[in-house]
Amino acid sequence: MNLGDLEMTSYPVTFTVTRPWKLDRVQLLARVLLLAALSIAGVTVGFVMMLVYLALPAVAAALVAQKGSARFLAEDGPRLTRALVWLQAAFAYLFLLTDRLPLDRPAETARLDIDPTSAPTAKDALLRLLTSLPSAIVLALLFCVAYLAWLVSAVAVLFTERVPTAIYDFQCGVLRWQARLLAYHGSLVDQYPPFAFDPGPVDGTPRDHAGTFA
């Protein structure tokens, strides 16, 4: 897969990050210490993703079986979306895309928009554990590259307080792939996630909000 040849893809899930002009070296140290502490506790990024990956279809299936697809989207869709917004904002922080922790206003860090197009049954929701595997495998490979890119970014921030634009775009693309996969995996959209990701934002244009669900 030649990532340089991937084009903008229309999909009912969009994810963008407000890029800061500079990143704080102290915040870089804080991330290193946080990741080290989590690793010692046995909580890695891969572990978190695996937990979310396994839990989303089970939760969606249980809610759809209880309420039906229409009520699931109307009542639980916004809650799932807010959880995904927070998760994506947390990953944006860890990926050195922003210095803002997603504590009370993840909307000021990252924007995740989901246009719900799903009408799942409980069986369909559970089957996404299998149907989403191809996209998840590619995402796992992209995360391996993202880890190496993170090391380069950390060195760059240490010396220049900036992440190289090409790496920033790549990391945004990885998180955009993740957002699309999780929205599909949680039965919020029916359209299969495209095997492509758009380039991330390269300017500092602020966004007003995140995680809309309309």
PyMOL CGO cylinders between C-alpha atoms (Angstrom):
from pymol import cmd
from pymol.cgo import CYLINDER

trace = [
    CYLINDER, 0.00, 0.00, 0.00, 1.45, 3.30, -1.10, 0.3, 1, 1, 1, 1, 1, 1,
    CYLINDER, 1.45, 3.30, -1.10, 0.15, 5.83, 1.40, 0.3, 1, 1, 1, 1, 1, 1,
    CYLINDER, 0.15, 5.83, 1.40, 1.28, 8.69, -0.78, 0.3, 1, 1, 1, 1, 1, 1,
    CYLINDER, 1.28, 8.69, -0.78, -1.24, 7.63, -3.43, 0.3, 1, 1, 1, 1, 1, 1,
    CYLINDER, -1.24, 7.63, -3.43, -4.24, 7.53, -1.11, 0.3, 1, 1, 1, 1, 1, 1,
    CYLINDER, -4.24, 7.53, -1.11, -6.87, 10.11, -1.95, 0.3, 1, 1, 1, 1, 1, 1,
    CYLINDER, -6.87, 10.11, -1.95, -9.53, 11.86, 0.05, 0.3, 1, 1, 1, 1, 1, 1,
    CYLINDER, -9.53, 11.86, 0.05, -12.29, 9.38, 0.79, 0.3, 1, 1, 1, 1, 1, 1,
    CYLINDER, -12.29, 9.38, 0.79, -15.92, 10.21, 1.44, 0.3, 1, 1, 1, 1, 1, 1,
    CYLINDER, -15.92, 10.21, 1.44, -17.06, 8.46, 4.60, 0.3, 1, 1, 1, 1, 1, 1,
    CYLINDER, -17.06, 8.46, 4.60, -19.68, 9.24, 7.27, 0.3, 1, 1, 1, 1, 1, 1,
    CYLINDER, -19.68, 9.24, 7.27, -16.93, 9.60, 9.91, 0.3, 1, 1, 1, 1, 1, 1,
    CYLINDER, -16.93, 9.60, 9.91, -14.46, 12.49, 9.92, 0.3, 1, 1, 1, 1, 1, 1,
    CYLINDER, -14.46, 12.49, 9.92, -11.65, 13.22, 12.34, 0.3, 1, 1, 1, 1, 1, 1,
    CYLINDER, -11.65, 13.22, 12.34, -9.39, 16.27, 12.53, 0.3, 1, 1, 1, 1, 1, 1,
    CYLINDER, -9.39, 16.27, 12.53, -7.00, 17.74, 15.06, 0.3, 1, 1, 1, 1, 1, 1,
    CYLINDER, -7.00, 17.74, 15.06, -6.23, 21.38, 15.75, 0.3, 1, 1, 1, 1, 1, 1,
    CYLINDER, -6.23, 21.38, 15.75, -2.49, 21.61, 15.27, 0.3, 1, 1, 1, 1, 1, 1,
    CYLINDER, -2.49, 21.61, 15.27, -0.59, 23.77, 17.78, 0.3, 1, 1, 1, 1, 1, 1,
    CYLINDER, -0.59, 23.77, 17.78, 2.17, 26.03, 16.58, 0.3, 1, 1, 1, 1, 1, 1,
    CYLINDER, 2.17, 26.03, 16.58, 4.60, 24.49, 19.06, 0.3, 1, 1, 1, 1, 1, 1,
    CYLINDER, 4.60, 24.49, 19.06, 4.64, 21.59, 21.50, 0.3, 1, 1, 1, 1, 1, 1,
    CYLINDER, 4.64, 21.59, 21.50, 5.93, 21.92, 25.05, 0.3, 1, 1, 1, 1, 1, 1,
    CYLINDER, 5.93, 21.92, 25.05, 9.03, 19.91, 26.00, 0.3, 1, 1, 1, 1, 1, 1,
    CYLINDER, 9.03, 19.91, 26.00, 7.66, 19.51, 29.53, 0.3, 1, 1, 1, 1, 1, 1,
    CYLINDER, 7.66, 19.51, 29.53, 4.52, 17.95, 28.09, 0.3, 1, 1, 1, 1, 1, 1,
    CYLINDER, 4.52, 17.95, 28.09, 6.73, 15.58, 26.11, 0.3, 1, 1, 1, 1, 1, 1,
    CYLINDER, 6.73, 15.58, 26.11, 8.36, 14.46, 29.36, 0.3, 1, 1, 1, 1, 1, 1,
    CYLINDER, 8.36, 14.46, 29.36, 4.92, 14.08, 30.92, 0.3, 1, 1, 1, 1, 1, 1,
    CYLINDER, 4.92, 14.08, 30.92, 3.87, 11.75, 28.09, 0.3, 1, 1, 1, 1, 1, 1,
    CYLINDER, 3.87, 11.75, 28.09, 6.99, 9.64, 28.45, 0.3, 1, 1, 1, 1, 1, 1,
    CYLINDER, 6.99, 9.64, 28.45, 6.41, 9.29, 32.19, 0.3, 1, 1, 1, 1, 1, 1,
    CYLINDER, 6.41, 9.29, 32.19, 2.71, 8.55, 31.67, 0.3, 1, 1, 1, 1, 1, 1,
    CYLINDER, 2.71, 8.55, 31.67, 3.37, 5.88, 29.08, 0.3, 1, 1, 1, 1, 1, 1,
    CYLINDER, 3.37, 5.88, 29.08, 6.09, 4.35, 31.25, 0.3, 1, 1, 1, 1, 1, 1,
    CYLINDER, 6.09, 4.35, 31.25, 3.77, 4.25, 34.27, 0.3, 1, 1, 1, 1, 1, 1,
    CYLINDER, 3.77, 4.25, 34.27, 0.98, 2.69, 32.24, 0.3, 1, 1, 1, 1, 1, 1,
    CYLINDER, 0.98, 2.69, 32.24, 3.34, 0.09, 30.80, 0.3, 1, 1, 1, 1, 1, 1,
    CYLINDER, 3.34, 0.09, 30.80, 4.53, -0.87, 34.27, 0.3, 1, 1, 1, 1, 1, 1,
    CYLINDER, 4.53, -0.87, 34.27, 0.88, -1.30, 35.24, 0.3, 1, 1, 1, 1, 1, 1,
    CYLINDER, 0.88, -1.30, 35.24, 0.35, -3.48, 32.19, 0.3, 1, 1, 1, 1, 1, 1,
    CYLINDER, 0.35, -3.48, 32.19, -1.84, -0.94, 30.40, 0.3, 1, 1, 1, 1, 1, 1,
    CYLINDER, -1.84, -0.94, 30.40, -0.40, -0.35, 26.95, 0.3, 1, 1, 1, 1, 1, 1,
    CYLINDER, -0.40, -0.35, 26.95, -1.89, 1.41, 23.94, 0.3, 1, 1, 1, 1, 1, 1,
    CYLINDER, -1.89, 1.41, 23.94, -2.32, -1.98, 22.29, 0.3, 1, 1, 1, 1, 1, 1,
    CYLINDER, -2.32, -1.98, 22.29, -4.14, -3.32, 25.36, 0.3, 1, 1, 1, 1, 1, 1,
    CYLINDER, -4.14, -3.32, 25.36, -6.55, -0.38, 25.37, 0.3, 1, 1, 1, 1, 1, 1,
    CYLINDER, -6.55, -0.38, 25.37, -7.30, -0.81, 21.68, 0.3, 1, 1, 1, 1, 1, 1,
    CYLINDER, -7.30, -0.81, 21.68, -7.87, -4.55, 22.07, 0.3, 1, 1, 1, 1, 1, 1,
    CYLINDER, -7.87, -4.55, 22.07, -10.25, -3.91, 24.98, 0.3, 1, 1, 1, 1, 1, 1,
    CYLINDER, -10.25, -3.91, 24.98, -12.22, -1.34, 23.01, 0.3, 1, 1, 1, 1, 1, 1,
    CYLINDER, -12.22, -1.34, 23.01, -12.18, -3.57, 19.91, 0.3, 1, 1, 1, 1, 1, 1,
    CYLINDER, -12.18, -3.57, 19.91, -13.70, -6.49, 21.80, 0.3, 1, 1, 1, 1, 1, 1,
    CYLINDER, -13.70, -6.49, 21.80, -16.14, -4.46, 23.90, 0.3, 1, 1, 1, 1, 1, 1,
    CYLINDER, -16.14, -4.46, 23.90, -17.78, -2.27, 21.24, 0.3, 1, 1, 1, 1, 1, 1,
    CYLINDER, -17.78, -2.27, 21.24, -19.63, -5.02, 19.29, 0.3, 1, 1, 1, 1, 1, 1,
    CYLINDER, -19.63, -5.02, 19.29, -20.75, -6.73, 22.50, 0.3, 1, 1, 1, 1, 1, 1,
    CYLINDER, -20.75, -6.73, 22.50, -22.11, -3.48, 23.93, 0.3, 1, 1, 1, 1, 1, 1,
    CYLINDER, -22.11, -3.48, 23.93, -23.79, -2.54, 20.65, 0.3, 1, 1, 1, 1, 1, 1,
    CYLINDER, -23.79, -2.54, 20.65, -25.33, -6.00, 20.26, 0.3, 1, 1, 1, 1, 1, 1,
    CYLINDER, -25.33, -6.00, 20.26, -26.73, -5.96, 23.80, 0.3, 1, 1, 1, 1, 1, 1,
    CYLINDER, -26.73, -5.96, 23.80, -28.23, -2.48, 23.36, 0.3, 1, 1, 1, 1, 1, 1,
    CYLINDER, -28.23, -2.48, 23.36, -29.69, -3.26, 19.93, 0.3, 1, 1, 1, 1, 1, 1,
    CYLINDER, -29.69, -3.26, 19.93, -31.24, -6.48, 21.25, 0.3, 1, 1, 1, 1, 1, 1,
    CYLINDER, -31.24, -6.48, 21.25, -32.79, -4.53, 24.11, 0.3, 1, 1, 1, 1, 1, 1,
    CYLINDER, -32.79, -4.53, 24.11, -33.96, -1.41, 22.29, 0.3, 1, 1, 1, 1, 1, 1,
    CYLINDER, -33.96, -1.41, 22.29, -33.87, -2.03, 18.55, 0.3, 1, 1, 1, 1, 1, 1,
    CYLINDER, -33.87, -2.03, 18.55, -31.64, -0.23, 16.07, 0.3, 1, 1, 1, 1, 1, 1,
    CYLINDER, -31.64, -0.23, 16.07, -33.62, 3.04, 15.96, 0.3, 1, 1, 1, 1, 1, 1,
    CYLINDER, -33.62, 3.04, 15.96, -33.59, 3.59, 19.73, 0.3, 1, 1, 1, 1, 1, 1,
    CYLINDER, -33.59, 3.59, 19.73, -29.99, 2.41, 19.91, 0.3, 1, 1, 1, 1, 1, 1,
    CYLINDER, -29.99, 2.41, 19.91, -28.91, 5.13, 17.49, 0.3, 1, 1, 1, 1, 1, 1,
    CYLINDER, -28.91, 5.13, 17.49, -31.11, 7.79, 19.07, 0.3, 1, 1, 1, 1, 1, 1,
    CYLINDER, -31.11, 7.79, 19.07, -30.32, 7.10, 22.73, 0.3, 1, 1, 1, 1, 1, 1,
    CYLINDER, -30.32, 7.10, 22.73, -26.96, 5.33, 22.85, 0.3, 1, 1, 1, 1, 1, 1,
    CYLINDER, -26.96, 5.33, 22.85, -25.37, 6.60, 19.64, 0.3, 1, 1, 1, 1, 1, 1,
    CYLINDER, -25.37, 6.60, 19.64, -24.53, 10.00, 21.15, 0.3, 1, 1, 1, 1, 1, 1,
    CYLINDER, -24.53, 10.00, 21.15, -23.07, 8.35, 24.27, 0.3, 1, 1, 1, 1, 1, 1,
    CYLINDER, -23.07, 8.35, 24.27, -20.86, 6.05, 22.23, 0.3, 1, 1, 1, 1, 1, 1,
    CYLINDER, -20.86, 6.05, 22.23, -19.81, 8.99, 20.10, 0.3, 1, 1, 1, 1, 1, 1,
    CYLINDER, -19.81, 8.99, 20.10, -18.78, 11.02, 23.14, 0.3, 1, 1, 1, 1, 1, 1,
    CYLINDER, -18.78, 11.02, 23.14, -16.73, 8.08, 24.40, 0.3, 1, 1, 1, 1, 1, 1,
    CYLINDER, -16.73, 8.08, 24.40, -15.01, 7.80, 21.01, 0.3, 1, 1, 1, 1, 1, 1,
    CYLINDER, -15.01, 7.80, 21.01, -14.37, 11.55, 20.99, 0.3, 1, 1, 1, 1, 1, 1,
    CYLINDER, -14.37, 11.55, 20.99, -12.59, 11.29, 24.34, 0.3, 1, 1, 1, 1, 1, 1,
    CYLINDER, -12.59, 11.29, 24.34, -10.62, 8.23, 23.21, 0.3, 1, 1, 1, 1, 1, 1,
    CYLINDER, -10.62, 8.23, 23.21, -9.53, 9.93, 19.97, 0.3, 1, 1, 1, 1, 1, 1,
    CYLINDER, -9.53, 9.93, 19.97, -8.53, 13.09, 21.84, 0.3, 1, 1, 1, 1, 1, 1,
    CYLINDER, -8.53, 13.09, 21.84, -6.49, 10.99, 24.28, 0.3, 1, 1, 1, 1, 1, 1,
    CYLINDER, -6.49, 10.99, 24.28, -4.71, 9.28, 21.39, 0.3, 1, 1, 1, 1, 1, 1,
    CYLINDER, -4.71, 9.28, 21.39, -4.10, 12.67, 19.75, 0.3, 1, 1, 1, 1, 1, 1,
    CYLINDER, -4.10, 12.67, 19.75, -2.34, 13.75, 22.96, 0.3, 1, 1, 1, 1, 1, 1,
    CYLINDER, -2.34, 13.75, 22.96, -0.26, 10.59, 23.16, 0.3, 1, 1, 1, 1, 1, 1,
    CYLINDER, -0.26, 10.59, 23.16, 0.61, 10.79, 19.47, 0.3, 1, 1, 1, 1, 1, 1,
    CYLINDER, 0.61, 10.79, 19.47, 2.14, 14.26, 19.98, 0.3, 1, 1, 1, 1, 1, 1,
    CYLINDER, 2.14, 14.26, 19.98, -0.52, 15.95, 17.88, 0.3, 1, 1, 1, 1, 1, 1,
    CYLINDER, -0.52, 15.95, 17.88, -1.61, 18.30, 20.66, 0.3, 1, 1, 1, 1, 1, 1,
    CYLINDER, -1.61, 18.30, 20.66, -0.52, 19.33, 24.15, 0.3, 1, 1, 1, 1, 1, 1,
    CYLINDER, -0.52, 19.33, 24.15, -4.07, 19.41, 25.50, 0.3, 1, 1, 1, 1, 1, 1,
    CYLINDER, -4.07, 19.41, 25.50, -5.23, 16.58, 27.71, 0.3, 1, 1, 1, 1, 1, 1,
    CYLINDER, -5.23, 16.58, 27.71, -8.85, 15.51, 27.01, 0.3, 1, 1, 1, 1, 1, 1,
    CYLINDER, -8.85, 15.51, 27.01, -9.99, 16.20, 30.55, 0.3, 1, 1, 1, 1, 1, 1,
    CYLINDER, -9.99, 16.20, 30.55, -13.24, 18.15, 30.34, 0.3, 1, 1, 1, 1, 1, 1,
    CYLINDER, -13.24, 18.15, 30.34, -13.21, 19.63, 26.83, 0.3, 1, 1, 1, 1, 1, 1,
    CYLINDER, -13.21, 19.63, 26.83, -11.93, 17.07, 24.32, 0.3, 1, 1, 1, 1, 1, 1,
    CYLINDER, -11.93, 17.07, 24.32, -13.76, 19.11, 21.68, 0.3, 1, 1, 1, 1, 1, 1,
    CYLINDER, -13.76, 19.11, 21.68, -11.01, 21.70, 21.89, 0.3, 1, 1, 1, 1, 1, 1,
    CYLINDER, -11.01, 21.70, 21.89, -8.43, 19.06, 21.05, 0.3, 1, 1, 1, 1, 1, 1,
    CYLINDER, -8.43, 19.06, 21.05, -9.94, 16.94, 18.33, 0.3, 1, 1, 1, 1, 1, 1,
    CYLINDER, -9.94, 16.94, 18.33, -13.07, 16.87, 16.22, 0.3, 1, 1, 1, 1, 1, 1,
    CYLINDER, -13.07, 16.87, 16.22, -14.89, 13.64, 15.51, 0.3, 1, 1, 1, 1, 1, 1,
    CYLINDER, -14.89, 13.64, 15.51, -18.08, 13.84, 13.43, 0.3, 1, 1, 1, 1, 1, 1,
    CYLINDER, -18.08, 13.84, 13.43, -20.24, 10.77, 12.86, 0.3, 1, 1, 1, 1, 1, 1,
    CYLINDER, -20.24, 10.77, 12.86, -23.18, 10.73, 10.50, 0.3, 1, 1, 1, 1, 1, 1,
    CYLINDER, -23.18, 10.73, 10.50, -25.09, 7.61, 11.64, 0.3, 1, 1, 1, 1, 1, 1,
    CYLINDER, -25.09, 7.61, 11.64, -26.07, 5.38, 8.73, 0.3, 1, 1, 1, 1, 1, 1,
    CYLINDER, -26.07, 5.38, 8.73, -26.63, 2.14, 10.58, 0.3, 1, 1, 1, 1, 1, 1,
    CYLINDER, -26.63, 2.14, 10.58, -29.65, -0.09, 11.16, 0.3, 1, 1, 1, 1, 1, 1,
    CYLINDER, -29.65, -0.09, 11.16, -28.00, -3.07, 12.83, 0.3, 1, 1, 1, 1, 1, 1,
    CYLINDER, -28.00, -3.07, 12.83, -29.42, -6.22, 14.33, 0.3, 1, 1, 1, 1, 1, 1,
    CYLINDER, -29.42, -6.22, 14.33, -27.78, -7.78, 17.38, 0.3, 1, 1, 1, 1, 1, 1,
    CYLINDER, -27.78, -7.78, 17.38, -26.34, -10.50, 15.12, 0.3, 1, 1, 1, 1, 1, 1,
    CYLINDER, -26.34, -10.50, 15.12, -24.92, -7.93, 12.70, 0.3, 1, 1, 1, 1, 1, 1,
    CYLINDER, -24.92, -7.93, 12.70, -23.31, -6.03, 15.59, 0.3, 1, 1, 1, 1, 1, 1,
    CYLINDER, -23.31, -6.03, 15.59, -21.54, -9.16, 16.85, 0.3, 1, 1, 1, 1, 1, 1,
    CYLINDER, -21.54, -9.16, 16.85, -20.46, -10.20, 13.36, 0.3, 1, 1, 1, 1, 1, 1,
    CYLINDER, -20.46, -10.20, 13.36, -18.45, -7.00, 13.09, 0.3, 1, 1, 1, 1, 1, 1,
    CYLINDER, -18.45, -7.00, 13.09, -15.90, -8.68, 15.34, 0.3, 1, 1, 1, 1, 1, 1,
    CYLINDER, -15.90, -8.68, 15.34, -15.07, -10.72, 12.24, 0.3, 1, 1, 1, 1, 1, 1,
    CYLINDER, -15.07, -10.72, 12.24, -15.92, -8.41, 9.36, 0.3, 1, 1, 1, 1, 1, 1,
    CYLINDER, -15.92, -8.41, 9.36, -13.77, -5.59, 10.73, 0.3, 1, 1, 1, 1, 1, 1,
    CYLINDER, -13.77, -5.59, 10.73, -10.70, -7.83, 11.08, 0.3, 1, 1, 1, 1, 1, 1,
    CYLINDER, -10.70, -7.83, 11.08, -9.06, -6.86, 7.74, 0.3, 1, 1, 1, 1, 1, 1,
    CYLINDER, -9.06, -6.86, 7.74, -9.20, -3.16, 8.62, 0.3, 1, 1, 1, 1, 1, 1,
    CYLINDER, -9.20, -3.16, 8.62, -8.02, -3.89, 12.17, 0.3, 1, 1, 1, 1, 1, 1,
    CYLINDER, -8.02, -3.89, 12.17, -5.02, -5.86, 10.91, 0.3, 1, 1, 1, 1, 1, 1,
    CYLINDER, -5.02, -5.86, 10.91, -3.96, -3.00, 8.65, 0.3, 1, 1, 1, 1, 1, 1,
    CYLINDER, -3.96, -3.00, 8.65, -4.45, -0.56, 11.53, 0.3, 1, 1, 1, 1, 1, 1,
    CYLINDER, -4.45, -0.56, 11.53, -2.19, -2.71, 13.72, 0.3, 1, 1, 1, 1, 1, 1,
    CYLINDER, -2.19, -2.71, 13.72, 0.52, -2.50, 11.05, 0.3, 1, 1, 1, 1, 1, 1,
    CYLINDER, 0.52, -2.50, 11.05, 0.03, 1.26, 10.79, 0.3, 1, 1, 1, 1, 1, 1,
    CYLINDER, 0.03, 1.26, 10.79, 0.42, 1.51, 14.56, 0.3, 1, 1, 1, 1, 1, 1,
    CYLINDER, 0.42, 1.51, 14.56, 3.82, -0.18, 14.28, 0.3, 1, 1, 1, 1, 1, 1,
    CYLINDER, 3.82, -0.18, 14.28, 4.90, 2.52, 11.84, 0.3, 1, 1, 1, 1, 1, 1,
    CYLINDER, 4.90, 2.52, 11.84, 3.27, 5.17, 14.03, 0.3, 1, 1, 1, 1, 1, 1,
    CYLINDER, 3.27, 5.17, 14.03, 5.40, 4.03, 16.96, 0.3, 1, 1, 1, 1, 1, 1,
    CYLINDER, 5.40, 4.03, 16.96, 8.58, 4.63, 14.96, 0.3, 1, 1, 1, 1, 1, 1,
    CYLINDER, 8.58, 4.63, 14.96, 7.17, 7.96, 13.78, 0.3, 1, 1, 1, 1, 1, 1,
    CYLINDER, 7.17, 7.96, 13.78, 6.48, 8.85, 17.41, 0.3, 1, 1, 1, 1, 1, 1,
    CYLINDER, 6.48, 8.85, 17.41, 10.14, 8.36, 18.30, 0.3, 1, 1, 1, 1, 1, 1,
    CYLINDER, 10.14, 8.36, 18.30, 11.17, 10.69, 15.47, 0.3, 1, 1, 1, 1, 1, 1,
    CYLINDER, 11.17, 10.69, 15.47, 8.53, 13.20, 16.56, 0.3, 1, 1, 1, 1, 1, 1,
    CYLINDER, 8.53, 13.20, 16.56, 9.74, 13.09, 20.16, 0.3, 1, 1, 1, 1, 1, 1,
    CYLINDER, 9.74, 13.09, 20.16, 13.30, 13.92, 19.08, 0.3, 1, 1, 1, 1, 1, 1,
    CYLINDER, 13.30, 13.92, 19.08, 12.00, 16.70, 16.84, 0.3, 1, 1, 1, 1, 1, 1,
    CYLINDER, 12.00, 16.70, 16.84, 9.92, 18.20, 19.65, 0.3, 1, 1, 1, 1, 1, 1,
    CYLINDER, 9.92, 18.20, 19.65, 12.90, 18.01, 21.98, 0.3, 1, 1, 1, 1, 1, 1,
    CYLINDER, 12.90, 18.01, 21.98, 15.04, 20.10, 19.64, 0.3, 1, 1, 1, 1, 1, 1,
    CYLINDER, 15.04, 20.10, 19.64, 12.56, 22.21, 17.64, 0.3, 1, 1, 1, 1, 1, 1,
    CYLINDER, 12.56, 22.21, 17.64, 9.25, 22.01, 19.57, 0.3, 1, 1, 1, 1, 1, 1,
    CYLINDER, 9.25, 22.01, 19.57, 7.60, 20.96, 16.29, 0.3, 1, 1, 1, 1, 1, 1,
    CYLINDER, 7.60, 20.96, 16.29, 6.50, 17.68, 14.75, 0.3, 1, 1, 1, 1, 1, 1,
    CYLINDER, 6.50, 17.68, 14.75, 7.55, 17.39, 11.08, 0.3, 1, 1, 1, 1, 1, 1,
    CYLINDER, 7.55, 17.39, 11.08, 4.54, 18.03, 8.87, 0.3, 1, 1, 1, 1, 1, 1,
    CYLINDER, 4.54, 18.03, 8.87, 4.79, 14.71, 7.01, 0.3, 1, 1, 1, 1, 1, 1,
    CYLINDER, 4.79, 14.71, 7.01, 4.80, 12.78, 10.28, 0.3, 1, 1, 1, 1, 1, 1,
    CYLINDER, 4.80, 12.78, 10.28, 2.01, 14.89, 11.72, 0.3, 1, 1, 1, 1, 1, 1,
    CYLINDER, 2.01, 14.89, 11.72, -0.14, 14.16, 8.67, 0.3, 1, 1, 1, 1, 1, 1,
    CYLINDER, -0.14, 14.16, 8.67, 0.63, 10.46, 8.89, 0.3, 1, 1, 1, 1, 1, 1,
    CYLINDER, 0.63, 10.46, 8.89, -0.27, 10.25, 12.57, 0.3, 1, 1, 1, 1, 1, 1,
    CYLINDER, -0.27, 10.25, 12.57, -3.52, 12.12, 11.95, 0.3, 1, 1, 1, 1, 1, 1,
    CYLINDER, -3.52, 12.12, 11.95, -4.27, 9.63, 9.18, 0.3, 1, 1, 1, 1, 1, 1,
    CYLINDER, -4.27, 9.63, 9.18, -3.69, 6.68, 11.48, 0.3, 1, 1, 1, 1, 1, 1,
    CYLINDER, -3.69, 6.68, 11.48, -6.09, 8.11, 14.04, 0.3, 1, 1, 1, 1, 1, 1,
    CYLINDER, -6.09, 8.11, 14.04, -8.62, 8.85, 11.30, 0.3, 1, 1, 1, 1, 1, 1,
    CYLINDER, -8.62, 8.85, 11.30, -8.41, 5.20, 10.23, 0.3, 1, 1, 1, 1, 1, 1,
    CYLINDER, -8.41, 5.20, 10.23, -8.95, 4.22, 13.86, 0.3, 1, 1, 1, 1, 1, 1,
    CYLINDER, -8.95, 4.22, 13.86, -11.97, 6.52, 14.24, 0.3, 1, 1, 1, 1, 1, 1,
    CYLINDER, -11.97, 6.52, 14.24, -13.64, 5.09, 11.14, 0.3, 1, 1, 1, 1, 1, 1,
    CYLINDER, -13.64, 5.09, 11.14, -12.97, 1.52, 12.22, 0.3, 1, 1, 1, 1, 1, 1,
    CYLINDER, -12.97, 1.52, 12.22, -14.33, 2.05, 15.73, 0.3, 1, 1, 1, 1, 1, 1,
    CYLINDER, -14.33, 2.05, 15.73, -17.47, 3.80, 14.48, 0.3, 1, 1, 1, 1, 1, 1,
    CYLINDER, -17.47, 3.80, 14.48, -18.14, 0.87, 12.16, 0.3, 1, 1, 1, 1, 1, 1,
    CYLINDER, -18.14, 0.87, 12.16, -17.20, -1.63, 14.85, 0.3, 1, 1, 1, 1, 1, 1,
    CYLINDER, -17.20, -1.63, 14.85, -19.65, -0.01, 17.26, 0.3, 1, 1, 1, 1, 1, 1,
    CYLINDER, -19.65, -0.01, 17.26, -22.50, -0.25, 14.68, 0.3, 1, 1, 1, 1, 1, 1,
    CYLINDER, -22.50, -0.25, 14.68, -22.80, 3.52, 14.35, 0.3, 1, 1, 1, 1, 1, 1,
    CYLINDER, -22.80, 3.52, 14.35, -22.28, 3.30, 10.57, 0.3, 1, 1, 1, 1, 1, 1,
    CYLINDER, -22.28, 3.30, 10.57, -22.88, 0.48, 8.09, 0.3, 1, 1, 1, 1, 1, 1,
    CYLINDER, -22.88, 0.48, 8.09, -20.40, 1.51, 5.41, 0.3, 1, 1, 1, 1, 1, 1,
    CYLINDER, -20.40, 1.51, 5.41, -17.17, -0.47, 5.71, 0.3, 1, 1, 1, 1, 1, 1,
    CYLINDER, -17.17, -0.47, 5.71, -14.15, 1.71, 6.57, 0.3, 1, 1, 1, 1, 1, 1,
    CYLINDER, -14.15, 1.71, 6.57, -12.13, 2.53, 3.46, 0.3, 1, 1, 1, 1, 1, 1,
    CYLINDER, -12.13, 2.53, 3.46, -8.58, 1.21, 3.18, 0.3, 1, 1, 1, 1, 1, 1,
    CYLINDER, -8.58, 1.21, 3.18, -7.30, 4.76, 2.92, 0.3, 1, 1, 1, 1, 1, 1,
    CYLINDER, -7.30, 4.76, 2.92, -6.74, 7.79, 5.08, 0.3, 1, 1, 1, 1, 1, 1,
    CYLINDER, -6.74, 7.79, 5.08, -6.76, 11.47, 4.30, 0.3, 1, 1, 1, 1, 1, 1,
    CYLINDER, -6.76, 11.47, 4.30, -3.83, 13.71, 5.13, 0.3, 1, 1, 1, 1, 1, 1,
    CYLINDER, -3.83, 13.71, 5.13, -4.25, 15.37, 8.51, 0.3, 1, 1, 1, 1, 1, 1,
    CYLINDER, -4.25, 15.37, 8.51, -4.64, 19.12, 8.92, 0.3, 1, 1, 1, 1, 1, 1,
    CYLINDER, -4.64, 19.12, 8.92, -1.42, 21.00, 8.33, 0.3, 1, 1, 1, 1, 1, 1,
    CYLINDER, -1.42, 21.00, 8.33, -2.49, 24.39, 9.56, 0.3, 1, 1, 1, 1, 1, 1,
    CYLINDER, -2.49, 24.39, 9.56, -3.56, 25.76, 12.91, 0.3, 1, 1, 1, 1, 1, 1,
    CYLINDER, -3.56, 25.76, 12.91, -7.14, 26.52, 11.97, 0.3, 1, 1, 1, 1, 1, 1,
    CYLINDER, -7.14, 26.52, 11.97, -9.19, 26.11, 15.16, 0.3, 1, 1, 1, 1, 1, 1,
    CYLINDER, -9.19, 26.11, 15.16, -12.35, 24.02, 15.26, 0.3, 1, 1, 1, 1, 1, 1,
    CYLINDER, -12.35, 24.02, 15.26, -15.34, 25.07, 17.31, 0.3, 1, 1, 1, 1, 1, 1,
    CYLINDER, -15.34, 25.07, 17.31, -16.45, 21.69, 18.57, 0.3, 1, 1, 1, 1, 1, 1,
    CYLINDER, -16.45, 21.69, 18.57, -16.07, 17.95, 18.26, 0.3, 1, 1, 1, 1, 1, 1,
    CYLINDER, -16.07, 17.95, 18.26, -18.02, 14.78, 18.42, 0.3, 1, 1, 1, 1, 1, 1,
    CYLINDER, -18.02, 14.78, 18.42, -21.23, 15.87, 16.81, 0.3, 1, 1, 1, 1, 1, 1,
    CYLINDER, -21.23, 15.87, 16.81, -23.86, 13.26, 16.16, 0.3, 1, 1, 1, 1, 1, 1,
    CYLINDER, -23.86, 13.26, 16.16, -26.59, 14.34, 13.81, 0.3, 1, 1, 1, 1, 1, 1,
]
cmd.load_cgo(trace, "trace")
